[in-house]
Amino acid sequence: MFATTFPYRRILYSLVSVLFLALHLPRTIAQTEPLRIIVIGAHPDDCDLCAGGTAIQWAKMGHQVKFLSLTNGDAGHQTMGGGALAKRRRAEAQEVARRMGIAEYEVLDNHDGELVPSLEVRLQVIRRIRRWKADVVILPRPNDYHPDHRNTGLVVQDAAYMVIVPNVASDTPPLKKNPVFLYCQDRFQKPNPFEPDIAVNIDPIIDKKVDALDAHESQFYEWLPWTMGILDQVPTDPVERKKWLAKVRQRPIKEEVRSALEKWYGEELAATVENAEAFEICEYGRQPDDGTIRQLFPMLRKPRIIRSKPVTKPLKIDGKLKEAAYSQAKKIYLKNSLTTETVSDKAYQSYVQVCHDQNNLYIAFTCFDRDIHSSFTKRDEYLWKEEAVEVFIDTDQEPDNYVEIEVSPKNVLYDSYIVDPVNIDIEETLKFNLNGIKTAVSVDGSVNQRNDEDVKWTVEIALPFRELKADFSADQLDNYQWKINFYRINQDQSPLKYLAWSPTQGSFHQPDKFGTIVFEKTLPKP
Ligand SMILES: [Zn+2]
């Protein structure tokens, strides 16, 4: 009896869950295979300094990062040494992994200061790159002041081809695809200086990187200051000590790195970056093109900025968008949120325009649509299950809290306040209400007549600033910035379902992918 019913039930469950996933795509993370990255350094702290900020961002996006230290760090201290020091440094490394949120931090038991590029160490490295099934391997360059760093560079380079050779370390299955090997940034000029092919902006998580480095007590508060003769400058208070660490570790961004930032993030953002990590593509291993680099480094994104110009008179919210403000406001087009492609089918193009006065942010959506429909009639019904436009606005520095607004073609409103984008308690978020919001919809076509052909629907929203931010005052507005994203859900014959200004390639609830709205100071010319 059980033997026959059990599999059916399982199939039924999986069908139900597939259906559930399909219906709820914008609410769940539809992630492709996570990337697998291994960073290899000589000492427990080398990986952290070289790629810690990038690793934190990978880990946050659900990718698997492993740090591997080839020595146990048992030499670098003025008063401790040997096994006791190795034990301490291994424990510090584990704490770093926890603070960074990375998958693993392994510390091999080779002696500090004595690493040689031996066959034995090469095999240790080959096996670890293989077991990790690495897509990316990060290593130091083989020119460096420290013999351990230099030899780590040599050993990993020597492994770069061997990881795919089945008869080398034949107890560990070889990789089918050669990883991309990338060098860490260093300052050494001879025989050739470091060339930044990739630069990652780590400003958004710099505090988290410093917090992780802070776990290396024996290194950053004892040994390194002692070697530099500044041990007496290290504050004893833990909070002050961390601030001090942030200051001594801050490095000015070199011109070449700034140029790389411009390439990957665009000039406007690149000009503002204060902390970056850069990498050079190693000639051994797979050679990535720019598209592959963007896949391997999903944090490299040109930021989206929408500028809101001020209007002198409040707008009439009728959904018609007849005011002069809209003929002047720039149209920003939504893209296919899953593929990030521009929408080429004119019948489904959608754009957003914004402007503001002293009290309100005005948002207008124009959605071309062959089949406009919606069965919802009551506020806070689950509009995203049919057709809707959506605005997510984050008014503070906390990335996980933001307001979600949706409007249907029947001008039904859904307003909620998200506190945890990964586990959304929908009913709880719906207790939030924007009492002063005004919305209107105008339709060129017929809502819910499914057999005729419609043209478009336009949505106009007036959002009182004070409802978004209790302590708001209009004199703050000049060049004021909030994080924002605009979406549209379309449910009809068209394959185009999920549209976004800043595409998320999965759940809409990814605040790190929001764009920025800037409130401009200058009045528009009459
Ligand atoms: Zn080191």
Residues whose N, C-alpha, C, O or C-beta is under 5 A from the ligand:
A	BS01	ZN	A42 H43 D46
